[in-house]
Amino acid sequence: MKPMKVNELRELSDAELSKKIDDSKDELFKLRFQLATGQLDNPMKIKECKRKIARLKTIQTERKLGIR
């Protein structure tokens, strides 16, 4: 799965953005669970997932503040 670019994320509606955040949080939970049980192959996936959540939340905050 190829990560979405920031411009593509900015084109999403508010509802789609919220759904992506929730999905990413679920994914992070599953990755952490896999790490704890020793089933995670690539620990960098956790870092990537955290960055994705931060990127989505930044876009969401920009919209609330009317920056973009």
C-alpha positions in Angstrom: 0.0 0.0 0.0 1.5 3.3 -1.1 1.1 6.2 1.4 -1.1 9.1 0.4 0.6 12.4 -0.4 -0.3 15.4 1.7 -2.1 17.1 -1.2 -4.3 14.0 -1.6 -5.1 14.0 2.1 -6.0 17.7 1.9 -8.6 16.9 -0.7 -10.5 14.5 1.6 -13.7 15.7 3.3 -13.8 16.2 7.1 -15.6 12.9 7.6 -13.1 11.0 5.5 -10.2 12.6 7.4 -11.7 11.5 10.7 -12.3 8.0 9.4 -8.6 7.8 8.3 -7.5 9.0 11.7 -9.6 6.3 13.4 -8.3 3.6 11.0 -4.7 4.7 11.6 -5.2 4.5 15.4 -6.6 1.0 15.0 -3.6 0.1 12.9 -1.2 1.5 15.4 -2.8 -0.5 18.2 -2.5 -3.7 16.2 1.2 -2.9 15.4 1.9 -2.3 19.1 0.2 -5.6 20.0 2.2 -7.4 17.4 5.4 -5.9 18.8 4.5 -7.0 22.3 3.9 -10.5 21.2 7.0 -10.7 19.0 5.1 -11.0 15.7 6.1 -7.7 14.2 8.5 -8.1 11.3 9.4 -4.4 10.7 9.3 -2.1 13.8 9.6 1.0 11.5 5.9 0.5 10.7 5.1 1.9 14.1 7.0 5.1 13.3 5.4 5.4 9.9 1.9 4.9 11.4 2.6 7.6 14.1 3.7 10.0 11.4 0.6 9.3 9.4 -1.6 10.0 12.4 0.3 13.3 13.1 0.0 14.4 9.4 -3.7 13.7 9.5 -4.3 15.5 12.8 -2.2 18.5 11.5 -4.5 18.8 8.4 -7.5 18.5 10.7 -6.2 21.3 13.0 -5.4 23.5 10.0 -9.0 23.3 8.9 -10.4 24.1 12.3 -8.2 27.2 12.5 -8.8 28.2 8.9 -5.2 28.2 8.0 -5.6 26.4 4.6 
